[in-house]
Amino acid sequence: MRARDDMTFPPEEYQRRLHDLRERMAARRLDAVVITDPENLMYLTDYQTTGYSFFQALVVPLDGEPLMITRAMEESNVIERTWVEHTRPYPDTGDAIQELVLALNQSGLGNKRVGYERNSYFFPAYQQDRIHTSFQHGVLLDCFGIVEAGRLRKSDVEIDVMRRAARATEAGMAAGLAAALPGATENDVAAAISSAMFRAGGEFPSVMPYVASGPRSMIGHATWEGRVIQPDDHVLLEIGGCYRRYHTAMMRTVVTGELSGSMYRSQERMKAALAELKSLMGPGMTVSDADSIVRRIISDNDVGARLVTRSGYSIGIAFPPSWDEGYILSLNPGDFSVLEPGMTFHVIPWMWGVDGDKTVGISDTIRITDDGCESFFSLDEDFVVHATDAANLTSVADLEPDTAADEPTHAQAAAAGTGEP
């Protein structure tokens, strides 16, 4: 392992990660593992490239130096970014799988027990078939999850990097909330978000911002398509800020015009779900229990909405096509995995189908601490209201913060057009 001081984390962090991986390998009686998942390569070595659709692999033996196999063009990323000393580049006209098998054989692993990530996006079935055909004297075993077991709990230095990502997330969201005005296009909002994220030190996220206005908010994972924001519209924003491939994410909602009673109650439902979850979530709680808190509160509504997804997911290192680590751990019913300090989650108590035609969201990225949890953000959770009449400019933030969670006061209902003064 090359010692260097220009990586995302100090050398001892990578030494710890490699040591812990090898302990898990020994427990599973694996002589080596072949790691192909881009997030896992980043976690172990600091290696990253946008060219990860080409085959790349880190061979980690139980003893001895790891070896990186990459397309020749990507070898510079190994040399310039990582601690890895040994590489085997292959040309664009070369055979990556044969290079891998040759490397295993020449490293004395040709008749050993070798793990590989069977569920990796970027180790497709036809390549797996070829390695099974060519690796004739050893035993290939699925070791998917062996690196993810280390990624699930973030170290203190990882939390610091995620705080950098959170600054980009908040900057982008603040800009998007301000830009989501009647007459602006969804593209205008997306441009404002992206510019603010990048100016705040953020890097390209695994998914660009979701910007969906009016009826388009009912389309799953819809993002900007040029629609002009109208008076009496709503805009759903979801942003994942990124720094050194670590992400944090949040949802917020904009209303243009008056805040209806149903929209106000939706806001309060989501805020109540987040508040109760954060007051109870901590080490020892199960994933299923955390999901139940959110699902119970969101489901108990009178605005016709429902929670159509999991209520949260692990978040951290990510490359496109997704910013989440939900394949490692998600907040789902019936999952009795236990929360531990260092775990990080994007919690999403969003509401699909308010009044039958609106999706709204307020979400948070939190980390599990030794005695509870805490948010990465400080941005206000209330819907941002852009009044269409300048004389009646208002914001939900101006409402009394200590009113009942479910119903506005008479004064608030009158202001929202939902009750008597």
C-alpha positions, 0 to 999 in steps of 0.5 A: 500500500502506497502511503500518500496524503492527497486522498479523500481520507488519511492512510489509516482509514484505508488500512482499517477498511482493508483490514476489516474486509480481510477479517470478513474474508477469513470468516468466509474462508475466501482466499481472495475477492474480486471487487467490481462495484464502483462504490466499493472500489471507491470505498476501499481505494479512493478510485473513481472514474466516470468510465466505470461501464468498462470492466474494472476490478480490484483483486484483494488476496487474503495476504499480499498486495491487491491488484487493480485491473482497468481499461488502459485509459483508466489506469491513470486514476489508479496511479493518481488517486489511489494507494494501489501499487499494482495494476494490469491495464488492458487495451480497448481491443483487449479481453478484460475477463481473460486478463482477470483470469490470468492475473488470478492464476499468476498470483497463485489464486488459480486453485483457490476459493475466490469471491466475486460480486454476483449482484454488481451492476457492472459485472454483467451475466455474460462476463460472469459466465466467461469467468466461470468457464475460464477459471477452471481449477479454483472455486468461485463463490458469491461474496456480494455484500462483503464490502457493503458490510463495512460501508454501512457504518460511517466513520467520523472522517466519512461523516465529515465528508458527508457534512461537506455534501450537506452544505452543497445540498442545502445551498442547492435547495435554498436556490431552488426554493427561491427560483420556483416562482410563477412564470419560471420554468422547471429548467430555470429551477434546475439551473439555479439548484445545480449552479448553487450546489457546484458553487458551494463545493459540490461535485456532480451528483449521482442523480441530478435534481428532481424538479416536478411542478403541478400535475407532474409531481404525480409522476414517479422520479419526474424531473425538469422538462421545461414546464412553466410554473403557474400561479396556484401551483406546487413544486416538488424538489428533491436534491442530492448533494455530493462531495467526493462521491458521498451524498446527502439528500432532501425534499422540500415543497414550494406553493405558488399562491395561497396555502390550502388547508390540505397542503398545510395539514400535509406539511404538518403530517410530514414534519410530525413524522420527522420529529417523532422519528428523530426523537426515537431513532437511535442504536438498538431500534430495528429498521422495521420499527423506524419504518413503522413510526413514519408509516403510521403518522403519514398514513393517518391523514385526511387529505387522500395521500399515502406513502407509496415507498419505503420510508428511508434508505442508507445513503453515502457513496454513490455513482450514477444511476442512483444516489442511495445505498438502499440495496444495503439497507432500507427502512422497510416493514419486516426488516429486523436489522438493528440500527447502529452508530454511524449509520446514515439514512435519507428519511422520506416521509413524503405524501403521494396523492394529496387532494388526488393530484399532488405529491409533496415532500419534506425529508432529511438525511440523518446519522445514528449517534451513540445515543440517538440521531442528528440531522445533517441539515438546518434548512427550514422544513416548512413549505415555501409559499410564493404569493402571486400577489406581491401585496400578500406575500407570505411564507409558511414560516410566518405561521405560529410554530407552536400550533397543533400539528394537524389543524391550523388556527382560525387565523391561519385557516382564514389566511389559507382560505380554509376557514372563518376568521 
